[in-house]
């Protein structure tokens, strides 16, 4: 499990405009560095990610 520090990072789903592939992870608030955690293939995967890290909502970036 990847460490998550809500003080320094925020949860985000990166979605490819070309392929539609979605990856959930954490983005550093200071430098924008993205740490990939898991591939999102379904709404159930997104819910699982949110439950694992205690996240209520997550935004998507393209």
SULHU-V79872 format. One line per field, one symbol per residue. ss: DSSP state (H for helix, E for strand, - for the rest). psi: psi as a letter, one per 30 degrees, with the letter a starting at -180 (. if undefined). burial: I if it has 24 or more other C-alpha atoms within 12 Angstrom, else O. Layout:
ss->???
psi->???
burial->???
This chain:
ss->--------EEEEEEE------EEEEEEE-----EEEEEEE--HHHHHHHHHHH-----EEE-
psi->kkkkjfefllklkkkkeeffkkkkakkkfefgkkjkelkjfleeeeeeeeeeghkelklkk.
burial->OOOIOOOOOIIIIIOOOOOOOIIIIIIOOOOOOIIOIIIIOOOOOIOOIIOOIOOOOOOOOO
